[in-house]
Amino acid sequence: MNLVFKMHRSAIAKIEAGERPVLLAEAVAFAQILGVNLAYLLSAGDTEREHAHVQRVAAQLEVEALAREAGERYRLVQEAQVMLENTQGRLEAARTRLARLEDPPPGGPNDGRQPGFPGDPNDGGPAATYFEAMEGNR
């Protein structure tokens, strides 16, 4: 069987690139030229379409899974932020209590310090002993 089939090269290139659909008459001619059944050509196209569909579904599933993961991570970040702010508040309160204990208000005995406070030469503590020893060495 001798077939004459005229098709411009640019049309063939567009069909191969998927930019142009194949007309039924062209598909019949291709099957005859290639010596295959038309159903074979059509099933090959279905396989590519099925493959593309599977890839699209897989990509959609990946997007959905990543969106769920991002939502969960966002929730964890928000929870961590609340916990951080709570801890920072407790830390500031503890620092304030410590500062009050370390720096009592002036006006009490030894200017509010306990006897023997290091560095106070007038309270009879270790610093007083040191200063007395220094005075004796002069």
C-alpha positions in Angstrom: 0.0 0.0 0.0 1.5 3.3 -1.1 0.3 6.2 0.9 0.9 9.8 0.0 0.5 12.1 3.0 1.4 15.7 2.9 2.1 17.6 6.1 4.3 20.6 6.6 7.3 20.1 8.8 6.3 22.8 11.2 3.0 21.0 11.8 4.8 17.8 12.6 7.1 19.7 15.0 4.1 21.3 16.7 2.5 17.9 17.1 5.7 16.4 18.5 6.0 19.3 21.0 2.4 18.9 22.1 1.5 22.4 20.8 -1.0 21.1 18.2 -3.5 18.3 18.4 -3.5 15.5 15.9 -6.6 15.3 13.7 -8.3 11.9 13.4 -7.5 11.6 9.7 -3.8 12.4 10.5 -3.8 9.8 13.3 -5.2 7.2 10.8 -2.5 8.1 8.3 0.3 8.0 10.9 -0.9 4.5 12.0 -0.8 3.3 8.4 2.6 4.9 7.7 4.1 3.3 10.8 2.4 0.0 10.2 0.6 -0.1 13.6 -3.0 -0.3 14.7 -4.7 3.1 15.3 -5.6 1.8 18.8 -1.9 1.4 19.6 -1.3 5.0 18.8 -4.2 6.1 20.9 -3.3 4.0 23.9 0.3 5.4 23.7 -1.3 8.9 24.1 -3.4 7.7 26.9 -0.4 6.4 28.7 1.3 9.8 28.4 -1.9 11.5 29.6 -2.2 9.0 32.4 1.4 9.6 33.4 0.9 13.3 33.3 -2.3 12.9 35.4 -0.4 10.8 38.0 2.3 13.4 38.2 -0.2 16.1 38.6 -2.0 14.2 41.4 1.3 13.5 43.1 2.2 17.2 42.9 -1.2 18.1 44.4 -0.8 15.6 47.2 2.7 17.0 47.9 1.3 20.6 48.0 -1.5 19.5 50.4 1.0 17.6 52.7 3.4 20.6 52.7 0.6 23.0 53.5 -0.5 20.8 56.4 3.1 20.6 57.6 3.6 24.4 57.3 0.3 25.0 59.3 1.5 22.6 62.0 4.9 24.3 62.2 3.3 27.7 62.3 1.1 26.6 65.2 4.3 25.3 67.0 6.0 28.6 66.4 3.1 30.5 67.8 3.0 28.2 70.8 6.8 28.6 71.3 6.4 32.4 71.1 3.8 32.4 73.9 6.1 30.2 76.0 9.0 32.5 75.3 7.1 35.6 76.3 5.9 33.9 79.5 9.5 32.8 80.4 10.8 36.3 79.6 8.2 37.8 82.0 9.1 35.4 84.7 12.8 36.1 84.2 12.2 39.8 84.5 10.3 39.3 87.7 13.0 37.1 89.1 15.7 39.7 88.2 13.6 42.5 89.9 13.4 40.4 93.1 17.1 39.7 93.0 17.9 43.4 92.5 15.8 44.3 95.5 17.6 41.7 97.6 21.0 42.8 96.4 20.5 46.5 96.8 18.4 47.2 99.9 17.2 50.8 100.4 19.7 53.1 102.1 19.3 54.3 105.7 19.6 51.1 107.6 22.5 49.8 109.6 25.7 49.7 107.5 23.8 51.6 104.9 21.4 48.6 104.5 24.2 46.0 104.1 24.6 43.0 106.3 27.6 43.0 108.7 30.7 41.5 107.0 29.6 42.7 103.6 32.8 42.4 101.5 34.2 45.8 100.6 32.9 47.7 103.7 35.8 48.6 105.9 33.5 49.9 108.7 31.4 46.8 109.4 34.0 44.5 111.1 34.0 42.1 108.2 36.8 40.8 106.1 37.4 44.1 104.4 37.8 45.8 107.9 40.4 43.2 108.9 42.3 43.8 105.7 42.2 47.6 106.1 43.3 47.3 109.8 46.2 45.2 108.8 47.2 47.7 106.1 47.0 50.5 108.7 49.3 48.5 110.9 51.9 48.0 108.2 52.4 51.8 107.6 
